[in-house]
Amino acid sequence: MKYDVIVVGGGHAGIEAALVSARLGKKTLLITILAEQIGATSCNPAVGGLAKGHLVKELDALGGQMGLATDINGIQYRILNQSKGPAVRGSRAQIDMDKYRVYMKNLVLNSENLDVAQEIAEEIITKDGAVTGIITHLKNHYHAKKIILTTGTFLKGLIHIGEYKQEAGRVGEFAAVNLSDSLKSLGLDMGRLKTGTCPRVDGKSIDFSKMEIQPGDEDPMPFSFRTEKSTFKPHQLPCYIAYTNENTHNIIEGNFHRAPLFTGQIEGTGPRYCPSIEDKINRFRDKDRHHLFVEPQTEEATEYYINGLSTSLPPDTQLSMLHSISGLENAKIVRYGYAIEYDYVNPTELTHALETKKVNGLYCAGQINGTTGYEEAAAQGLMAGINAILSLNDEEPLIFRRDEAYIGVLIDDLVTKGTKEPYRMFTSRAEYRLLLREDNADIRLTPYGYKIGLIDEKTHKKVVQKIDETKRGLEYLEETFLTPSKENIAYLEELGEDKITDKVSLQKIVARKTFTIEKLEKLSEEIASFTPEAKEQILVEAKYKNYIEKQKNQIDHMKEMINIKIPPMMDFSEISGLSNEVVEKLQKFTPPTLFAASEISGMTPAAIDILHIYIKMHHRRK
């Protein structure tokens, strides 16, 4: 059976990759171990968060599905860091995890050009250094020029609950054992990671009166730019906050000798930024308590996810520690928490297009690349799908720079630096985060999605209007000046703004902390007629003008380095002045540009200067 593209894995990365391929007219096959689990949220029942929300917004701006699916199945919406600057705010939504899965499964099964096969991929077929197909456990042969692996935690997945171990990619689902061996036989460098989840508790066994209520935002904002805000009225459920205590910590500490994390039973490296509760107690024993977020998993709220209590402790210990927490004294566990370790491909094996360097046509996306999180996975799946299609069409890959998108930061971090622990996106990873805000993701990326064919004409026109109005509004503020006349001072007083003593532009007035959109609307009838989204852009851009210009200057310098290409056949070992460590890294990563070389972990400014000199000498010799 022949296809254009084969996607292995039906998680968040696999869905985005398969939908992109099918929507762009390619005959696509999605191979998944259990069809009913397409779109399953294996861990927490939420989408977004700090920096992760940025990824979903960017994914949506490009034509991905996660944002729309979240708005259809969301049960609580909150903007995190609302009181802070717009660059570090993050959208987060609780979802009905059952409805989300069913929605995604039905979407995939009803998509044209997309077939689904419930099988286990076991072997990648190659010829002359390029993929030609997949062999499954049923000995079916499927052929394609492009294969996208989105295997999640299934590559030799091993679940741990106390001393109990089970080969599985997720509870109740088979692990993909042979596929991991197939990847190793292709010469790919692989490692082992670990992640985990928490116990799920019967809702009727929880005493919520002893917990702090955490409602959603009064005026919830949708995740997708394509969701109609005027009709967006989700039914929101509250979450709750609970706390561990000294008794909880003693119970956990008293069972360290039974914890797979400490007994040597678990070999893989776990996520530093989202540790299990036993790891937290071990590392932060001085803390009196730790936050727990008690979150509904579905609109019916029959089960609650105890966010912050990820664990692989034995079942009896999990129950004891839960019962030590106020509000959970009578908690009944429906599903025990567990750790899972799995194989991954070192992402330095990939190009920025997410294609493996050693095997043409083989792409990797999601947790197979060492990341953690639905959002990171979906973003990679979308990009792998786009680039596989562009390659099929003999077009250049779509690669975002670090100043263009969080997606660009994510992929650049992975392929240039690699990772030895599950990688999670943070706002601090983005050097140009003032430019890469959630609110302008559509301005930045929708033109790309439209050009590729994933964004429709109506959506594109709406973004073009936002771009045009923002530009006109900012020009008006820059070109209009106020003098300290009696009329202008009275005008400012009427707006509730302090008077001025010199001639200033309206931009400087708007840049004040006290200036609001309501005040902005009073400056000009034309601005008052703009869309709310454009007015928000004008206000943000005016307030942060100086900082934005500074970042743009830094980007101009970066672009100069990006344009300096490193000759593909350059022998780094012949460059005097470079340390052995630097030479080894340059040979391993083979950076295409001087900027890419500067991004390699451990690369010094002196080494970049030396490399730059030798590149100039190389061009002179030619």
C-alpha positions in Angstrom: 0.0 0.0 0.0 1.5 3.3 -1.1 1.1 6.7 0.6 2.8 10.1 0.3 3.3 10.4 4.1 3.1 7.9 7.0 2.7 9.3 10.5 3.4 6.9 13.4 1.6 7.8 16.6 -1.8 9.3 17.3 -0.9 11.8 20.0 -0.8 15.6 19.8 2.2 15.7 17.5 0.8 12.9 15.3 -2.6 14.5 14.9 -1.1 17.9 13.8 1.3 16.2 11.4 -1.3 13.9 9.8 -3.9 16.7 9.5 -1.4 19.0 7.8 -0.4 16.3 5.3 -4.0 15.4 4.5 -5.2 19.0 4.3 -2.4 19.8 1.8 -3.7 17.1 -0.5 -1.2 14.3 0.3 -2.3 10.7 0.7 -1.6 10.1 4.4 -1.6 7.1 6.7 -1.7 7.4 10.5 -0.5 4.3 12.3 -1.5 4.1 15.9 -1.5 1.4 18.5 -5.1 2.1 19.7 -7.4 4.1 17.5 -9.8 5.0 20.3 -6.9 6.8 22.1 -6.1 9.2 19.3 -5.9 12.6 21.0 -5.7 11.2 24.5 -4.3 13.6 27.1 -2.1 11.1 29.0 -1.3 13.4 31.9 -3.0 16.7 33.0 -6.3 17.7 31.6 -5.2 21.1 30.4 -3.7 23.0 27.4 -1.4 25.9 27.6 0.3 27.7 30.4 3.3 30.0 30.6 5.2 29.8 27.3 3.2 26.8 26.4 0.2 29.1 25.6 2.5 30.9 23.2 3.2 27.7 21.3 -0.6 26.9 21.0 -1.3 30.4 19.7 1.5 30.1 17.2 0.3 26.7 16.1 -3.2 28.1 15.7 -1.9 31.1 13.7 -0.3 28.6 11.2 -3.5 26.6 10.8 -3.0 23.9 13.5 -5.9 22.2 15.3 -5.0 22.3 19.1 -6.4 25.8 19.8 -9.7 25.2 18.1 -10.1 21.8 19.8 -9.4 23.5 23.2 -12.1 26.1 22.6 -14.6 23.4 21.7 -13.8 21.2 24.7 -12.6 23.7 27.3 -14.1 23.8 30.8 -12.1 26.6 32.4 -10.0 29.5 31.0 -7.4 31.6 32.7 -4.7 34.1 31.7 -1.7 33.4 33.9 0.5 36.3 34.9 -2.3 38.7 34.0 -0.9 41.4 36.2 2.5 41.3 34.5 3.7 42.5 31.1 2.1 41.1 27.9 5.3 39.2 27.0 5.1 36.8 29.9 1.4 36.2 30.1 0.2 32.8 29.2 -3.2 31.3 28.3 -4.3 28.1 30.0 -7.5 26.1 29.7 -8.8 23.0 31.5 -10.3 20.7 29.0 -12.8 17.9 29.1 -10.2 15.2 28.4 -12.8 12.6 27.3 -14.6 15.0 24.8 -11.2 16.3 23.6 -10.1 12.8 22.7 -13.3 11.9 21.0 -13.3 15.2 19.1 -9.8 14.7 17.8 -10.4 11.0 16.9 -13.5 11.8 14.9 -11.8 14.7 13.2 -8.9 12.5 12.1 -11.2 9.6 11.0 -13.4 12.0 9.0 -10.6 13.8 7.2 -10.2 13.4 3.5 -6.9 11.9 2.3 -6.2 10.4 5.7 -6.4 6.7 6.6 -5.9 5.2 10.0 -4.4 1.8 10.8 -4.5 0.3 14.3 -1.2 -1.4 14.2 2.3 -1.3 15.9 5.0 0.1 13.6 8.0 -2.2 14.1 10.6 -1.5 11.3 11.5 1.4 9.1 12.4 0.3 5.6 15.2 2.3 3.9 17.0 2.2 0.5 20.1 4.2 -0.4 19.9 6.2 2.8 16.2 7.2 2.5 13.0 5.9 3.9 10.7 3.8 1.7 8.2 2.5 4.2 7.1 0.8 7.4 6.6 -2.8 8.5 4.0 -3.4 11.3 3.6 -6.2 13.8 0.9 -7.7 11.4 3.7 -7.8 8.7 1.8 -5.3 6.6 4.1 -3.2 4.4 3.2 0.4 4.0 5.3 2.5 1.6 5.9 6.3 1.5 8.6 8.8 0.7 8.2 10.6 4.0 7.7 9.1 7.5 7.0 11.2 10.6 7.6 9.5 14.0 5.5 10.9 16.8 5.9 7.9 19.2 5.5 9.8 22.6 6.4 7.6 25.5 5.9 4.3 23.6 9.4 3.4 22.5 10.3 0.6 24.9 7.9 2.2 27.4 8.2 0.9 30.9 5.7 1.8 33.7 6.6 1.9 37.4 4.3 1.8 40.4 6.4 0.9 43.4 8.1 -2.4 42.6 5.6 -3.2 39.9 6.8 -2.8 36.4 4.9 -3.2 33.1 6.0 -2.8 29.5 3.5 -0.2 28.2 3.4 3.1 26.4 0.5 4.2 28.5 -1.5 2.3 31.1 -3.4 -0.4 29.2 -1.5 0.1 25.9 1.3 -1.9 24.3 4.8 -0.5 24.1 6.6 -0.2 20.8 9.7 -2.3 21.4 11.0 -3.3 18.0 10.7 0.2 16.5 13.3 1.5 19.0 15.7 -1.3 17.8 15.0 -0.3 14.2 16.0 3.3 14.9 19.2 2.2 16.6 20.0 0.0 13.6 19.8 3.1 11.4 22.6 4.6 13.5 20.6 7.2 15.4 21.9 8.2 18.8 19.3 7.4 21.4 18.8 7.8 25.1 16.3 7.1 27.9 14.0 9.6 29.7 11.4 9.4 32.4 8.2 11.2 33.1 5.2 10.6 35.2 1.6 11.3 36.2 -0.4 11.6 39.4 -3.2 9.7 41.0 -6.8 10.5 39.8 -9.4 10.8 42.5 -13.1 10.1 42.6 -14.8 13.5 42.8 -17.4 12.5 45.3 -14.7 11.5 47.8 -13.2 15.0 48.0 -14.2 17.6 50.6 -13.8 20.8 48.5 -14.9 23.0 51.5 -11.4 22.6 53.0 -9.7 23.8 49.8 -9.2 27.2 48.2 -11.5 27.7 45.1 -9.8 28.8 41.9 -12.4 30.0 39.4 -11.8 30.8 35.7 -11.6 34.3 34.3 -14.9 36.2 34.4 -14.4 37.2 30.7 -12.7 34.2 29.2 -10.6 34.6 26.1 -10.6 31.8 23.5 -7.4 30.1 22.6 -7.9 30.2 18.8 -7.7 33.4 16.7 -10.4 31.7 14.6 -12.9 31.2 17.4 -15.6 33.9 17.3 -15.3 35.8 20.5 -18.8 37.2 20.5 -20.3 33.7 20.7 -17.6 32.2 23.0 -19.4 31.5 26.2 -17.9 28.3 27.8 -19.4 26.6 30.8 -16.6 27.0 33.3 -15.9 24.7 36.3 -13.8 25.7 39.3 -10.4 24.2 40.2 -9.2 24.0 43.8 -5.9 24.5 45.6 -4.7 22.1 48.4 -1.4 21.8 50.2 0.9 19.0 51.4 2.0 19.2 55.0 4.6 17.9 57.3 2.7 14.6 57.8 2.5 14.2 54.0 6.3 14.7 53.8 7.0 12.3 56.5 4.9 9.6 54.8 6.7 10.1 51.5 10.2 10.3 53.1 9.5 7.2 55.2 8.9 5.3 51.9 11.9 6.5 49.9 13.3 3.0 50.2 10.3 1.8 48.1 10.5 4.6 45.6 11.6 3.4 42.1 13.2 6.8 41.6 15.7 6.2 44.4 16.1 2.4 44.4 17.7 2.3 41.0 14.7 0.7 39.4 14.2 3.8 37.1 17.2 4.4 34.8 15.8 7.3 32.7 16.3 11.0 33.5 13.2 12.8 34.7 12.0 16.4 34.1 13.9 18.9 36.4 11.1 21.5 36.1 8.2 19.2 36.9 9.5 16.7 39.4 7.6 13.9 41.2 6.4 14.6 44.7 9.0 12.3 46.1 11.7 14.2 44.2 10.4 17.5 45.5 10.5 16.2 49.1 14.0 14.9 48.6 15.3 18.1 47.1 13.3 20.7 49.0 13.0 19.2 52.5 13.1 22.6 54.0 9.7 23.5 52.5 6.7 23.4 54.9 4.3 22.6 52.1 3.8 22.3 48.4 0.9 23.5 46.3 -1.5 21.0 44.8 -4.0 22.0 42.1 -7.1 19.8 42.1 -8.5 19.9 38.6 -11.6 18.4 37.0 -10.9 16.0 34.2 -14.3 16.3 32.5 -17.4 18.5 32.5 -19.1 15.9 34.7 -16.3 16.3 37.2 -16.4 12.7 38.2 -12.6 12.4 38.5 -10.0 15.0 39.6 -6.4 15.3 38.6 -4.1 16.2 41.6 -1.6 18.4 39.8 1.7 18.6 41.6 1.5 15.1 43.0 3.1 13.1 40.2 4.5 9.9 41.8 5.6 6.3 41.3 5.4 5.4 44.9 3.6 2.1 45.9 -0.2 2.1 45.9 -0.5 2.0 49.7 1.8 5.0 50.1 -0.1 7.0 47.4 -3.3 6.4 49.4 -1.7 7.3 52.7 -0.1 10.6 51.5 -3.4 11.6 49.9 -5.3 11.0 53.1 -2.9 13.2 55.0 -3.9 16.2 52.9 -6.8 18.5 54.0 -9.9 17.8 51.9 -8.5 14.5 50.7 -8.9 12.6 54.0 -11.4 10.2 52.4 -10.1 10.3 48.9 -10.6 7.2 46.7 -8.1 6.6 44.0 -9.6 5.7 40.6 -6.2 5.5 38.8 -2.9 5.4 40.6 0.0 7.6 39.6 2.9 6.1 37.8 6.3 6.9 36.2 7.1 5.8 32.7 10.5 5.6 31.1 11.0 5.4 27.3 13.6 5.8 24.6 14.1 9.0 22.6 16.2 10.2 19.7 18.9 12.7 20.5 17.4 15.8 18.7 20.9 16.8 17.6 20.4 14.0 15.0 17.8 16.3 13.3 18.0 19.3 11.0 15.9 22.4 11.7 13.3 20.9 9.5 13.0 18.0 12.0 14.3 15.6 9.4 17.0 13.1 10.6 20.5 13.9 9.1 21.3 10.2 8.6 18.1 9.0 6.9 16.4 11.1 4.2 12.7 11.5 4.6 12.5 10.4 8.2 11.2 13.1 10.6 10.7 13.1 14.3 8.3 15.2 16.4 7.2 15.3 20.0 8.5 13.3 23.0 10.7 11.2 20.7 12.8 14.4 20.5 13.2 14.6 24.2 10.4 17.2 24.9 7.6 17.1 27.5 4.2 18.5 27.1 1.2 18.4 24.7 2.0 21.9 23.4 5.7 21.3 22.5 4.6 18.0 20.8 1.9 19.6 18.7 4.1 22.4 17.6 6.8 20.0 16.4 4.2 17.8 14.7 2.8 20.7 12.8 6.3 21.8 11.6 7.4 18.2 10.7 4.2 17.8 8.7 4.7 21.1 6.9 8.3 20.4 6.1 7.6 16.9 4.9 5.1 18.3 2.4 7.3 21.1 1.3 10.1 18.6 0.7 7.7 16.4 -1.4 6.9 19.5 -3.4 10.6 20.3 -3.9 10.3 23.5 -1.9 12.5 25.0 0.8 11.7 24.0 4.4 9.9 26.4 6.7 12.3 27.2 9.5 11.6 30.0 12.0 14.4 32.0 13.5 14.5 32.6 17.3 13.1 36.1 16.8 10.2 34.9 14.7 8.5 32.4 17.0 8.6 30.3 20.2 8.4 27.4 17.8 11.7 28.6 16.3 13.3 28.8 19.8 12.0 25.3 20.7 13.4 23.6 17.6 16.6 25.6 17.6 17.3 24.6 21.2 16.6 21.0 20.5 18.7 20.5 17.3 21.6 22.7 18.3 21.9 22.0 22.0 20.2 18.6 22.4 18.8 17.6 25.7 19.5 15.0 28.4 16.3 15.6 30.3 12.7 16.2 29.2 12.7 19.7 27.6 10.0 22.1 28.6 9.3 25.5 27.0 9.7 28.6 29.2 9.4 32.3 28.4 13.0 32.7 29.7 14.2 30.5 26.8 13.2 33.2 24.3 15.7 36.1 24.0 13.2 38.2 22.1 10.0 37.5 24.1 8.8 41.1 24.0 8.4 40.6 20.2 7.0 37.0 20.6 3.8 37.7 22.5 0.7 35.6 22.5 -1.4 38.6 21.2 0.6 39.1 18.0 1.1 35.4 17.1 -1.4 35.8 14.3 0.4 38.9 12.9 3.7 37.0 13.0 2.7 33.7 11.6 -0.7 33.7 9.8 0.9 34.9 6.5 3.0 31.8 6.5 0.0 29.6 7.2 -1.9 31.3 4.4 0.9 30.9 1.9 1.2 27.2 2.7 -2.5 26.7 2.3 -3.5 25.9 5.9 -5.3 29.3 6.6 -8.4 30.3 4.7 -9.0 33.6 2.9 -11.4 35.0 5.5 -9.0 34.4 8.4 -6.1 35.9 6.4 -8.1 39.1 5.6 -8.9 39.6 9.2 -5.2 39.4 10.1 -4.2 41.7 7.3 -6.8 44.2 8.6 -5.3 43.9 12.1 -1.8 44.5 10.7 -2.9 47.6 8.7 -4.9 49.2 11.6 -2.0 48.6 14.0 0.4 50.3 11.6 -1.8 53.3 10.9 -2.5 53.7 14.6 1.2 53.7 15.6 2.0 56.1 12.8 -0.6 58.5 14.0 0.8 58.4 17.6 4.3 58.9 16.3 3.4 61.8 14.0 1.0 63.7 16.3 2.5 66.0 18.9 1.1 67.9 21.9 2.4 71.2 23.2 2.0 72.3 26.8 -0.8 74.7 25.9 -3.8 75.4 28.2 -6.1 73.4 25.9 -3.8 70.4 25.8 -3.2 70.4 29.5 -7.0 70.5 30.1 -7.3 67.7 27.5 -4.9 65.5 29.4 -6.6 66.3 32.7 -9.9 65.2 31.2 -8.2 61.9 30.2 -6.9 61.6 33.8 -3.3 62.1 32.7 -0.6 64.3 34.2 0.2 67.5 32.4 3.3 68.0 30.1 6.0 70.7 30.2 7.5 70.1 26.8 6.3 69.2 23.3 5.8 65.4 23.1 4.4 62.9 20.7 1.2 61.0 21.5 3.3 57.8 21.6 5.1 59.0 24.7 1.7 59.8 26.3 0.3 56.4 25.5 3.5 54.8 26.8 2.6 55.8 30.3 1.6 53.1 32.7 -1.7 54.8 33.4 -2.8 54.8 29.8 -5.6 52.4 28.8 -7.4 51.3 25.7 -10.4 53.4 26.8 -8.1 56.5 26.8 -6.6 55.4 23.5 -10.0 55.5 21.9 -10.5 59.1 22.8 -7.3 60.2 21.0 -8.7 59.6 17.5 -12.1 58.7 16.0 -10.2 56.5 13.5 -8.4 54.5 16.2 -11.8 54.2 18.1 -13.2 52.5 15.0 -10.4 49.9 14.9 -10.9 46.3 16.0 -10.3 45.5 19.7 -7.3 43.3 18.6 -5.7 46.2 16.7 -6.2 48.6 19.6 -4.5 46.1 21.9 -1.5 45.9 19.6 -1.3 49.7 19.3 -1.3 50.1 23.1 1.3 47.4 23.7 3.6 48.5 20.9 3.4 52.2 22.0 4.2 51.3 25.7 7.2 49.1 24.9 8.5 51.1 21.9 12.0 51.6 23.2 12.5 48.0 24.4 11.1 46.7 21.1 13.5 48.8 19.1 16.4 47.6 21.2 15.4 44.0 20.5 15.1 44.7 16.8 18.6 46.1 16.8 19.8 42.9 18.4 17.9 40.9 15.7 19.6 42.9 13.0 23.0 41.8 14.3 21.7 38.2 14.6 20.6 38.3 10.9 24.0 39.4 9.8 25.4 36.2 11.5 22.6 34.1 10.0 23.6 35.2 6.5 27.2 34.1 7.0 27.1 30.5 5.8 29.6 28.0 6.9 31.0 26.1 3.8 29.6 22.5 4.1 32.9 20.9 3.4 34.9 23.0 5.9 37.4 20.9 8.0 37.1 22.4 11.5 40.1 20.4 12.7 42.4 22.5 10.4 41.4 25.8 12.0 44.1 26.8 14.4 43.0 28.4 17.6 39.9 26.3 18.2 39.9 24.0 21.2 39.4 20.2 20.7 36.0 20.6 22.4 34.9 23.3 20.0 36.1 21.3 17.0 34.3 18.2 18.2 31.0 20.1 18.7 31.3 21.8 15.2 31.9 18.4 13.6 29.0 16.9 15.5 26.4 19.6 14.8 27.7 20.8 11.4 26.0 24.2 11.8 24.9 25.8 8.5 25.5 29.4 9.6 27.7 31.4 11.9 24.7 32.1 14.1 23.8 28.4 14.3 27.4 27.8 15.5 27.0 30.5 18.2 23.9 28.8 19.5 25.8 25.5 20.2 26.2 25.0 24.0 29.7 25.9 25.1 30.6 27.8 22.0 32.7 30.9 23.0 32.7 34.4 21.4 36.4 33.9 20.6 35.7 30.7 18.8 33.0 32.4 16.7 35.5 35.2 15.8 38.1 32.7 14.7 35.5 30.8 12.7 34.4 34.0 11.0 37.9 34.9 10.0 38.4 31.4 8.4 35.1 31.7 6.5 36.3 35.0 5.0 39.6 33.4 4.1 37.8 30.4 2.5 35.8 32.8 0.3 38.9 34.8 -0.7 40.7 31.5 -1.8 37.8 30.7 -4.0 
